[in-house]
Amino acid sequence: MVLGAGSLVALDGVPRWEEDLFELLNQGSDGAEWVLWAPMQVGSLFGPVVVGALTWWRWRKWRPSGGSVVAGVVAWQVAKIIKNAVARGRPFELVDGFNRRVGTPMEGLGYVSGHSAVAFALASVCSPYLGRRGRAGAFALATLVGFSRIQVSAHLPLDVLGGAALGYGLGNLWNLAVGVPERSDAVDPGRRSLE
């Protein structure tokens, strides 16, 4: 529903509330993009491969490892399809006075954010295997990826929200298709460090 509603709004351009929110979130000191660069890579196309390898190393379970790769790569590709269908530009085309920073893309399309889609797909796939704090951390990292895309003027807030909805849905679709452990079995009792 969020993805569909966001797409309809994005087709009409940039509403004033979104432009105001973008200006608020896009503020901040120059140089923050250097700090945000590393976590932002979780949402890149390399993120699913790295997270898939880490989850295999950590749990030796194919569902979170395979799901990280499959859902993450599918999220990236579906985001491209949606971008072409909606055809909404990036902030440099749509918003006056945006902050151009290192890493600000000056080409391509905005809605939806592929980085947000990948990050939320990864968090969703892995969440059943994490304790409470681990789940909170995974979704906090995914949210940071989305915020970083706004901060570097790559995306508007609705782009990030649409990407998050897409990734969250795809991650949960993977978990529904392959099954997940019961909540009491989610964390190995001998390895409570992720909780």
Biotite code that builds the C-alpha atoms (Angstrom):
import biotite.structure as struc

atoms = struc.array([
    struc.Atom([0.000, 0.000, 0.000], chain_id="A", res_id=1, res_name="MET", atom_name="CA", element="C"),
    struc.Atom([2.817, 2.393, 0.899], chain_id="A", res_id=2, res_name="VAL", atom_name="CA", element="C"),
    struc.Atom([4.641, 1.623, -2.346], chain_id="A", res_id=3, res_name="LEU", atom_name="CA", element="C"),
    struc.Atom([1.487, 2.063, -4.433], chain_id="A", res_id=4, res_name="GLY", atom_name="CA", element="C"),
    struc.Atom([0.410, 5.281, -2.727], chain_id="A", res_id=5, res_name="ALA", atom_name="CA", element="C"),
    struc.Atom([3.927, 6.667, -2.942], chain_id="A", res_id=6, res_name="GLY", atom_name="CA", element="C"),
    struc.Atom([4.085, 5.874, -6.642], chain_id="A", res_id=7, res_name="SER", atom_name="CA", element="C"),
    struc.Atom([0.864, 7.795, -7.278], chain_id="A", res_id=8, res_name="LEU", atom_name="CA", element="C"),
    struc.Atom([2.174, 10.831, -5.402], chain_id="A", res_id=9, res_name="VAL", atom_name="CA", element="C"),
    struc.Atom([5.563, 10.612, -7.151], chain_id="A", res_id=10, res_name="ALA", atom_name="CA", element="C"),
    struc.Atom([3.875, 10.537, -10.565], chain_id="A", res_id=11, res_name="LEU", atom_name="CA", element="C"),
    struc.Atom([2.504, 14.019, -9.818], chain_id="A", res_id=12, res_name="ASP", atom_name="CA", element="C"),
    struc.Atom([5.912, 15.497, -8.993], chain_id="A", res_id=13, res_name="GLY", atom_name="CA", element="C"),
    struc.Atom([7.104, 16.780, -5.629], chain_id="A", res_id=14, res_name="VAL", atom_name="CA", element="C"),
    struc.Atom([4.455, 17.943, -3.147], chain_id="A", res_id=15, res_name="PRO", atom_name="CA", element="C"),
    struc.Atom([5.325, 20.935, -0.975], chain_id="A", res_id=16, res_name="ARG", atom_name="CA", element="C"),
    struc.Atom([5.429, 18.858, 2.241], chain_id="A", res_id=17, res_name="TRP", atom_name="CA", element="C"),
    struc.Atom([8.007, 16.527, 0.697], chain_id="A", res_id=18, res_name="GLU", atom_name="CA", element="C"),
    struc.Atom([10.151, 19.418, -0.487], chain_id="A", res_id=19, res_name="GLU", atom_name="CA", element="C"),
    struc.Atom([10.031, 20.931, 3.035], chain_id="A", res_id=20, res_name="ASP", atom_name="CA", element="C"),
    struc.Atom([10.960, 17.583, 4.596], chain_id="A", res_id=21, res_name="LEU", atom_name="CA", element="C"),
    struc.Atom([13.804, 17.142, 2.107], chain_id="A", res_id=22, res_name="PHE", atom_name="CA", element="C"),
    struc.Atom([15.197, 20.573, 2.955], chain_id="A", res_id=23, res_name="GLU", atom_name="CA", element="C"),
    struc.Atom([15.043, 19.725, 6.671], chain_id="A", res_id=24, res_name="LEU", atom_name="CA", element="C"),
    struc.Atom([16.740, 16.321, 6.295], chain_id="A", res_id=25, res_name="LEU", atom_name="CA", element="C"),
    struc.Atom([19.213, 17.511, 3.669], chain_id="A", res_id=26, res_name="ASN", atom_name="CA", element="C"),
    struc.Atom([20.677, 20.121, 6.000], chain_id="A", res_id=27, res_name="GLN", atom_name="CA", element="C"),
    struc.Atom([23.727, 19.392, 8.002], chain_id="A", res_id=28, res_name="GLY", atom_name="CA", element="C"),
    struc.Atom([27.365, 20.048, 7.741], chain_id="A", res_id=29, res_name="SER", atom_name="CA", element="C"),
    struc.Atom([29.314, 19.210, 4.647], chain_id="A", res_id=30, res_name="ASP", atom_name="CA", element="C"),
    struc.Atom([31.587, 16.287, 5.324], chain_id="A", res_id=31, res_name="GLY", atom_name="CA", element="C"),
    struc.Atom([28.886, 14.060, 6.845], chain_id="A", res_id=32, res_name="ALA", atom_name="CA", element="C"),
    struc.Atom([28.784, 12.177, 3.550], chain_id="A", res_id=33, res_name="GLU", atom_name="CA", element="C"),
    struc.Atom([32.220, 10.764, 4.353], chain_id="A", res_id=34, res_name="TRP", atom_name="CA", element="C"),
    struc.Atom([30.896, 9.279, 7.601], chain_id="A", res_id=35, res_name="VAL", atom_name="CA", element="C"),
    struc.Atom([27.732, 8.007, 5.917], chain_id="A", res_id=36, res_name="LEU", atom_name="CA", element="C"),
    struc.Atom([29.501, 6.479, 2.921], chain_id="A", res_id=37, res_name="TRP", atom_name="CA", element="C"),
    struc.Atom([30.365, 3.138, 4.578], chain_id="A", res_id=38, res_name="ALA", atom_name="CA", element="C"),
    struc.Atom([26.890, 2.345, 5.973], chain_id="A", res_id=39, res_name="PRO", atom_name="CA", element="C"),
    struc.Atom([25.345, 3.526, 2.703], chain_id="A", res_id=40, res_name="MET", atom_name="CA", element="C"),
    struc.Atom([27.101, 0.659, 0.909], chain_id="A", res_id=41, res_name="GLN", atom_name="CA", element="C"),
    struc.Atom([24.815, -1.837, 2.670], chain_id="A", res_id=42, res_name="VAL", atom_name="CA", element="C"),
    struc.Atom([22.211, -0.640, 0.182], chain_id="A", res_id=43, res_name="GLY", atom_name="CA", element="C"),
    struc.Atom([24.452, -0.996, -2.851], chain_id="A", res_id=44, res_name="SER", atom_name="CA", element="C"),
    struc.Atom([24.394, -3.997, -5.141], chain_id="A", res_id=45, res_name="LEU", atom_name="CA", element="C"),
    struc.Atom([27.381, -5.387, -3.205], chain_id="A", res_id=46, res_name="PHE", atom_name="CA", element="C"),
    struc.Atom([25.452, -5.292, 0.082], chain_id="A", res_id=47, res_name="GLY", atom_name="CA", element="C"),
    struc.Atom([23.450, -8.483, -0.521], chain_id="A", res_id=48, res_name="PRO", atom_name="CA", element="C"),
    struc.Atom([26.589, -10.473, -1.345], chain_id="A", res_id=49, res_name="VAL", atom_name="CA", element="C"),
    struc.Atom([28.443, -9.229, 1.732], chain_id="A", res_id=50, res_name="VAL", atom_name="CA", element="C"),
    struc.Atom([25.466, -9.770, 4.056], chain_id="A", res_id=51, res_name="VAL", atom_name="CA", element="C"),
    struc.Atom([24.818, -13.200, 2.504], chain_id="A", res_id=52, res_name="GLY", atom_name="CA", element="C"),
    struc.Atom([28.415, -14.213, 3.208], chain_id="A", res_id=53, res_name="ALA", atom_name="CA", element="C"),
    struc.Atom([28.305, -12.820, 6.762], chain_id="A", res_id=54, res_name="LEU", atom_name="CA", element="C"),
    struc.Atom([25.056, -14.579, 7.590], chain_id="A", res_id=55, res_name="THR", atom_name="CA", element="C"),
    struc.Atom([26.417, -17.861, 6.257], chain_id="A", res_id=56, res_name="TRP", atom_name="CA", element="C"),
    struc.Atom([29.564, -17.435, 8.346], chain_id="A", res_id=57, res_name="TRP", atom_name="CA", element="C"),
    struc.Atom([27.490, -16.570, 11.427], chain_id="A", res_id=58, res_name="ARG", atom_name="CA", element="C"),
    struc.Atom([24.579, -19.026, 11.239], chain_id="A", res_id=59, res_name="TRP", atom_name="CA", element="C"),
    struc.Atom([25.395, -21.627, 8.546], chain_id="A", res_id=60, res_name="ARG", atom_name="CA", element="C"),
    struc.Atom([21.745, -21.457, 7.426], chain_id="A", res_id=61, res_name="LYS", atom_name="CA", element="C"),
    struc.Atom([20.769, -21.180, 3.781], chain_id="A", res_id=62, res_name="TRP", atom_name="CA", element="C"),
    struc.Atom([17.532, -19.255, 4.348], chain_id="A", res_id=63, res_name="ARG", atom_name="CA", element="C"),
    struc.Atom([19.031, -15.971, 5.639], chain_id="A", res_id=64, res_name="PRO", atom_name="CA", element="C"),
    struc.Atom([22.123, -16.301, 3.435], chain_id="A", res_id=65, res_name="SER", atom_name="CA", element="C"),
    struc.Atom([20.264, -17.109, 0.242], chain_id="A", res_id=66, res_name="GLY", atom_name="CA", element="C"),
    struc.Atom([17.510, -14.658, 1.099], chain_id="A", res_id=67, res_name="GLY", atom_name="CA", element="C"),
    struc.Atom([19.993, -11.848, 1.587], chain_id="A", res_id=68, res_name="SER", atom_name="CA", element="C"),
    struc.Atom([21.372, -12.364, -1.895], chain_id="A", res_id=69, res_name="VAL", atom_name="CA", element="C"),
    struc.Atom([18.097, -13.140, -3.672], chain_id="A", res_id=70, res_name="VAL", atom_name="CA", element="C"),
    struc.Atom([15.872, -10.531, -1.995], chain_id="A", res_id=71, res_name="ALA", atom_name="CA", element="C"),
    struc.Atom([18.605, -7.877, -2.089], chain_id="A", res_id=72, res_name="GLY", atom_name="CA", element="C"),
    struc.Atom([19.381, -8.309, -5.790], chain_id="A", res_id=73, res_name="VAL", atom_name="CA", element="C"),
    struc.Atom([15.691, -8.595, -6.703], chain_id="A", res_id=74, res_name="VAL", atom_name="CA", element="C"),
    struc.Atom([14.993, -5.400, -4.719], chain_id="A", res_id=75, res_name="ALA", atom_name="CA", element="C"),
    struc.Atom([17.709, -3.583, -6.696], chain_id="A", res_id=76, res_name="TRP", atom_name="CA", element="C"),
    struc.Atom([16.305, -4.782, -10.030], chain_id="A", res_id=77, res_name="GLN", atom_name="CA", element="C"),
    struc.Atom([12.636, -4.148, -9.193], chain_id="A", res_id=78, res_name="VAL", atom_name="CA", element="C"),
    struc.Atom([13.582, -0.648, -8.016], chain_id="A", res_id=79, res_name="ALA", atom_name="CA", element="C"),
    struc.Atom([14.987, -0.002, -11.508], chain_id="A", res_id=80, res_name="LYS", atom_name="CA", element="C"),
    struc.Atom([11.732, -1.154, -13.105], chain_id="A", res_id=81, res_name="ILE", atom_name="CA", element="C"),
    struc.Atom([9.707, 1.139, -10.838], chain_id="A", res_id=82, res_name="ILE", atom_name="CA", element="C"),
    struc.Atom([12.089, 4.053, -11.518], chain_id="A", res_id=83, res_name="LYS", atom_name="CA", element="C"),
    struc.Atom([11.497, 3.678, -15.253], chain_id="A", res_id=84, res_name="ASN", atom_name="CA", element="C"),
    struc.Atom([7.723, 3.392, -14.788], chain_id="A", res_id=85, res_name="ALA", atom_name="CA", element="C"),
    struc.Atom([7.388, 6.440, -12.519], chain_id="A", res_id=86, res_name="VAL", atom_name="CA", element="C"),
    struc.Atom([10.181, 8.452, -14.194], chain_id="A", res_id=87, res_name="ALA", atom_name="CA", element="C"),
    struc.Atom([10.583, 10.998, -11.405], chain_id="A", res_id=88, res_name="ARG", atom_name="CA", element="C"),
    struc.Atom([13.948, 12.760, -11.416], chain_id="A", res_id=89, res_name="GLY", atom_name="CA", element="C"),
    struc.Atom([16.454, 13.236, -8.657], chain_id="A", res_id=90, res_name="ARG", atom_name="CA", element="C"),
    struc.Atom([16.569, 16.269, -6.338], chain_id="A", res_id=91, res_name="PRO", atom_name="CA", element="C"),
    struc.Atom([18.931, 18.244, -8.591], chain_id="A", res_id=92, res_name="PHE", atom_name="CA", element="C"),
    struc.Atom([16.147, 18.370, -11.202], chain_id="A", res_id=93, res_name="GLU", atom_name="CA", element="C"),
    struc.Atom([13.201, 18.892, -8.896], chain_id="A", res_id=94, res_name="LEU", atom_name="CA", element="C"),
    struc.Atom([14.251, 20.978, -5.903], chain_id="A", res_id=95, res_name="VAL", atom_name="CA", element="C"),
    struc.Atom([15.770, 24.452, -5.908], chain_id="A", res_id=96, res_name="ASP", atom_name="CA", element="C"),
    struc.Atom([18.738, 25.000, -3.640], chain_id="A", res_id=97, res_name="GLY", atom_name="CA", element="C"),
    struc.Atom([19.623, 21.394, -2.849], chain_id="A", res_id=98, res_name="PHE", atom_name="CA", element="C"),
    struc.Atom([23.023, 20.753, -1.255], chain_id="A", res_id=99, res_name="ASN", atom_name="CA", element="C"),
    struc.Atom([25.414, 19.232, -3.737], chain_id="A", res_id=100, res_name="ARG", atom_name="CA", element="C"),
    struc.Atom([27.876, 17.028, -1.911], chain_id="A", res_id=101, res_name="ARG", atom_name="CA", element="C"),
    struc.Atom([30.478, 14.410, -2.696], chain_id="A", res_id=102, res_name="VAL", atom_name="CA", element="C"),
    struc.Atom([28.560, 11.476, -4.121], chain_id="A", res_id=103, res_name="GLY", atom_name="CA", element="C"),
    struc.Atom([25.520, 13.480, -5.248], chain_id="A", res_id=104, res_name="THR", atom_name="CA", element="C"),
    struc.Atom([24.316, 11.788, -8.442], chain_id="A", res_id=105, res_name="PRO", atom_name="CA", element="C"),
    struc.Atom([23.607, 14.193, -11.270], chain_id="A", res_id=106, res_name="MET", atom_name="CA", element="C"),
    struc.Atom([21.831, 11.717, -13.516], chain_id="A", res_id=107, res_name="GLU", atom_name="CA", element="C"),
    struc.Atom([19.312, 8.916, -13.232], chain_id="A", res_id=108, res_name="GLY", atom_name="CA", element="C"),
    struc.Atom([15.896, 8.653, -11.664], chain_id="A", res_id=109, res_name="LEU", atom_name="CA", element="C"),
    struc.Atom([14.719, 9.026, -8.093], chain_id="A", res_id=110, res_name="GLY", atom_name="CA", element="C"),
    struc.Atom([11.580, 7.076, -7.216], chain_id="A", res_id=111, res_name="TYR", atom_name="CA", element="C"),
    struc.Atom([12.252, 4.533, -5.690], chain_id="A", res_id=112, res_name="VAL", atom_name="CA", element="C"),
    struc.Atom([15.567, 4.443, -3.884], chain_id="A", res_id=113, res_name="SER", atom_name="CA", element="C"),
    struc.Atom([17.355, 1.223, -4.788], chain_id="A", res_id=114, res_name="GLY", atom_name="CA", element="C"),
    struc.Atom([19.692, 1.606, -1.793], chain_id="A", res_id=115, res_name="HIS", atom_name="CA", element="C"),
    struc.Atom([16.727, 1.783, 0.594], chain_id="A", res_id=116, res_name="SER", atom_name="CA", element="C"),
    struc.Atom([15.048, -1.161, -1.096], chain_id="A", res_id=117, res_name="ALA", atom_name="CA", element="C"),
    struc.Atom([18.156, -3.325, -0.710], chain_id="A", res_id=118, res_name="VAL", atom_name="CA", element="C"),
    struc.Atom([18.834, -2.263, 2.893], chain_id="A", res_id=119, res_name="ALA", atom_name="CA", element="C"),
    struc.Atom([15.271, -2.966, 4.034], chain_id="A", res_id=120, res_name="PHE", atom_name="CA", element="C"),
    struc.Atom([15.168, -6.267, 2.140], chain_id="A", res_id=121, res_name="ALA", atom_name="CA", element="C"),
    struc.Atom([18.303, -7.363, 3.995], chain_id="A", res_id=122, res_name="LEU", atom_name="CA", element="C"),
    struc.Atom([16.949, -6.238, 7.380], chain_id="A", res_id=123, res_name="ALA", atom_name="CA", element="C"),
    struc.Atom([13.646, -8.032, 6.748], chain_id="A", res_id=124, res_name="SER", atom_name="CA", element="C"),
    struc.Atom([15.263, -11.290, 5.644], chain_id="A", res_id=125, res_name="VAL", atom_name="CA", element="C"),
    struc.Atom([17.629, -11.368, 8.631], chain_id="A", res_id=126, res_name="CYS", atom_name="CA", element="C"),
    struc.Atom([15.249, -10.141, 11.337], chain_id="A", res_id=127, res_name="SER", atom_name="CA", element="C"),
    struc.Atom([13.767, -13.561, 12.267], chain_id="A", res_id=128, res_name="PRO", atom_name="CA", element="C"),
    struc.Atom([17.283, -14.804, 13.037], chain_id="A", res_id=129, res_name="TYR", atom_name="CA", element="C"),
    struc.Atom([18.190, -11.893, 15.306], chain_id="A", res_id=130, res_name="LEU", atom_name="CA", element="C"),
    struc.Atom([17.338, -11.062, 18.874], chain_id="A", res_id=131, res_name="GLY", atom_name="CA", element="C"),
    struc.Atom([15.412, -7.919, 19.805], chain_id="A", res_id=132, res_name="ARG", atom_name="CA", element="C"),
    struc.Atom([18.447, -5.628, 19.790], chain_id="A", res_id=133, res_name="ARG", atom_name="CA", element="C"),
    struc.Atom([19.786, -7.199, 16.619], chain_id="A", res_id=134, res_name="GLY", atom_name="CA", element="C"),
    struc.Atom([16.489, -6.579, 14.825], chain_id="A", res_id=135, res_name="ARG", atom_name="CA", element="C"),
    struc.Atom([16.411, -2.988, 16.048], chain_id="A", res_id=136, res_name="ALA", atom_name="CA", element="C"),
    struc.Atom([20.002, -2.553, 14.867], chain_id="A", res_id=137, res_name="GLY", atom_name="CA", element="C"),
    struc.Atom([19.283, -4.030, 11.441], chain_id="A", res_id=138, res_name="ALA", atom_name="CA", element="C"),
    struc.Atom([16.346, -1.714, 10.829], chain_id="A", res_id=139, res_name="PHE", atom_name="CA", element="C"),
    struc.Atom([18.228, 1.252, 12.293], chain_id="A", res_id=140, res_name="ALA", atom_name="CA", element="C"),
    struc.Atom([21.029, 0.591, 9.798], chain_id="A", res_id=141, res_name="LEU", atom_name="CA", element="C"),
    struc.Atom([18.513, 0.346, 6.951], chain_id="A", res_id=142, res_name="ALA", atom_name="CA", element="C"),
    struc.Atom([16.991, 3.653, 8.079], chain_id="A", res_id=143, res_name="THR", atom_name="CA", element="C"),
    struc.Atom([20.465, 5.209, 8.176], chain_id="A", res_id=144, res_name="LEU", atom_name="CA", element="C"),
    struc.Atom([21.019, 4.066, 4.580], chain_id="A", res_id=145, res_name="VAL", atom_name="CA", element="C"),
    struc.Atom([17.806, 5.852, 3.572], chain_id="A", res_id=146, res_name="GLY", atom_name="CA", element="C"),
    struc.Atom([18.709, 8.997, 5.488], chain_id="A", res_id=147, res_name="PHE", atom_name="CA", element="C"),
    struc.Atom([22.178, 9.019, 3.930], chain_id="A", res_id=148, res_name="SER", atom_name="CA", element="C"),
    struc.Atom([20.634, 8.974, 0.450], chain_id="A", res_id=149, res_name="ARG", atom_name="CA", element="C"),
    struc.Atom([18.674, 12.108, 1.350], chain_id="A", res_id=150, res_name="ILE", atom_name="CA", element="C"),
    struc.Atom([21.703, 13.718, 2.978], chain_id="A", res_id=151, res_name="GLN", atom_name="CA", element="C"),
    struc.Atom([23.834, 13.310, -0.158], chain_id="A", res_id=152, res_name="VAL", atom_name="CA", element="C"),
    struc.Atom([20.944, 14.704, -2.243], chain_id="A", res_id=153, res_name="SER", atom_name="CA", element="C"),
    struc.Atom([20.481, 11.462, -4.162], chain_id="A", res_id=154, res_name="ALA", atom_name="CA", element="C"),
    struc.Atom([16.821, 11.026, -3.231], chain_id="A", res_id=155, res_name="HIS", atom_name="CA", element="C"),
    struc.Atom([13.767, 12.768, -1.887], chain_id="A", res_id=156, res_name="LEU", atom_name="CA", element="C"),
    struc.Atom([12.015, 11.392, 1.224], chain_id="A", res_id=157, res_name="PRO", atom_name="CA", element="C"),
    struc.Atom([9.249, 9.675, -0.743], chain_id="A", res_id=158, res_name="LEU", atom_name="CA", element="C"),
    struc.Atom([11.888, 7.895, -2.855], chain_id="A", res_id=159, res_name="ASP", atom_name="CA", element="C"),
    struc.Atom([13.391, 6.475, 0.316], chain_id="A", res_id=160, res_name="VAL", atom_name="CA", element="C"),
    struc.Atom([10.019, 5.546, 1.823], chain_id="A", res_id=161, res_name="LEU", atom_name="CA", element="C"),
    struc.Atom([8.955, 3.785, -1.374], chain_id="A", res_id=162, res_name="GLY", atom_name="CA", element="C"),
    struc.Atom([12.255, 1.905, -1.514], chain_id="A", res_id=163, res_name="GLY", atom_name="CA", element="C"),
    struc.Atom([11.907, 0.891, 2.130], chain_id="A", res_id=164, res_name="ALA", atom_name="CA", element="C"),
    struc.Atom([8.382, -0.447, 1.495], chain_id="A", res_id=165, res_name="ALA", atom_name="CA", element="C"),
    struc.Atom([9.577, -2.366, -1.565], chain_id="A", res_id=166, res_name="LEU", atom_name="CA", element="C"),
    struc.Atom([12.517, -3.938, 0.267], chain_id="A", res_id=167, res_name="GLY", atom_name="CA", element="C"),
    struc.Atom([10.507, -4.726, 3.384], chain_id="A", res_id=168, res_name="TYR", atom_name="CA", element="C"),
    struc.Atom([7.868, -6.453, 1.270], chain_id="A", res_id=169, res_name="GLY", atom_name="CA", element="C"),
    struc.Atom([10.363, -8.483, -0.748], chain_id="A", res_id=170, res_name="LEU", atom_name="CA", element="C"),
    struc.Atom([12.279, -9.559, 2.367], chain_id="A", res_id=171, res_name="GLY", atom_name="CA", element="C"),
    struc.Atom([9.094, -10.703, 4.054], chain_id="A", res_id=172, res_name="ASN", atom_name="CA", element="C"),
    struc.Atom([7.954, -12.442, 0.877], chain_id="A", res_id=173, res_name="LEU", atom_name="CA", element="C"),
    struc.Atom([11.193, -14.475, 0.925], chain_id="A", res_id=174, res_name="TRP", atom_name="CA", element="C"),
    struc.Atom([10.651, -15.391, 4.584], chain_id="A", res_id=175, res_name="ASN", atom_name="CA", element="C"),
    struc.Atom([7.051, -16.371, 3.891], chain_id="A", res_id=176, res_name="LEU", atom_name="CA", element="C"),
    struc.Atom([8.101, -18.531, 0.943], chain_id="A", res_id=177, res_name="ALA", atom_name="CA", element="C"),
    struc.Atom([10.913, -20.442, 2.691], chain_id="A", res_id=178, res_name="VAL", atom_name="CA", element="C"),
    struc.Atom([9.808, -20.291, 6.319], chain_id="A", res_id=179, res_name="GLY", atom_name="CA", element="C"),
    struc.Atom([11.565, -18.910, 9.361], chain_id="A", res_id=180, res_name="VAL", atom_name="CA", element="C"),
    struc.Atom([12.441, -20.303, 12.782], chain_id="A", res_id=181, res_name="PRO", atom_name="CA", element="C"),
    struc.Atom([10.054, -19.996, 15.681], chain_id="A", res_id=182, res_name="GLU", atom_name="CA", element="C"),
    struc.Atom([10.835, -16.881, 17.684], chain_id="A", res_id=183, res_name="ARG", atom_name="CA", element="C"),
    struc.Atom([12.217, -18.935, 20.593], chain_id="A", res_id=184, res_name="SER", atom_name="CA", element="C"),
    struc.Atom([14.612, -20.675, 18.160], chain_id="A", res_id=185, res_name="ASP", atom_name="CA", element="C"),
    struc.Atom([15.701, -17.481, 16.387], chain_id="A", res_id=186, res_name="ALA", atom_name="CA", element="C"),
    struc.Atom([18.888, -17.048, 18.379], chain_id="A", res_id=187, res_name="VAL", atom_name="CA", element="C"),
    struc.Atom([21.211, -19.879, 19.318], chain_id="A", res_id=188, res_name="ASP", atom_name="CA", element="C"),
    struc.Atom([21.309, -19.913, 23.166], chain_id="A", res_id=189, res_name="PRO", atom_name="CA", element="C"),
    struc.Atom([25.089, -20.248, 23.031], chain_id="A", res_id=190, res_name="GLY", atom_name="CA", element="C"),
    struc.Atom([25.363, -17.106, 20.918], chain_id="A", res_id=191, res_name="ARG", atom_name="CA", element="C"),
    struc.Atom([23.363, -14.400, 22.662], chain_id="A", res_id=192, res_name="ARG", atom_name="CA", element="C"),
    struc.Atom([25.655, -11.597, 21.464], chain_id="A", res_id=193, res_name="SER", atom_name="CA", element="C"),
    struc.Atom([23.243, -10.553, 18.712], chain_id="A", res_id=194, res_name="LEU", atom_name="CA", element="C"),
    struc.Atom([20.432, -9.994, 21.185], chain_id="A", res_id=195, res_name="GLU", atom_name="CA", element="C"),
])
